[in-house]
Amino acid sequence: MSIVPFLNKINALILNPLLALMFFVAFLIFIWGIVLFVAGAAEDKKREEGKKAMMYSLIGMFIMIAVYGIIRFVLNTFGISTDVYPLKP
């Protein structure tokens, strides 16, 4: 029994969907930050909250892209296919 098919399934069924979901949530927080920033143009507190939300979501998205790249690098280093869609039985 080889570990490569197991790692391919973990990558395809857990890691990739989890990273995509986290990226989507960070994108929604970024949009929410824009809304806070624009809607609170008259209030400094709301503008600061919007700036913080946008900054933290951008940092989170950058980290997720870096993690995705690291995962692909490690998988390619060990010769594990990064083409996981569609899954082969």
Buried (B, 14 or more C-beta within 10 A) or exposed (E): EEEEBEBBEEBBEEBBEEBEEBBEBBBEBBEBBBEBBEEBEEEEEBBEBBEEBBEBBBEBBEEBEEEBEEBEEEBEEEEBBBEBEEEEE
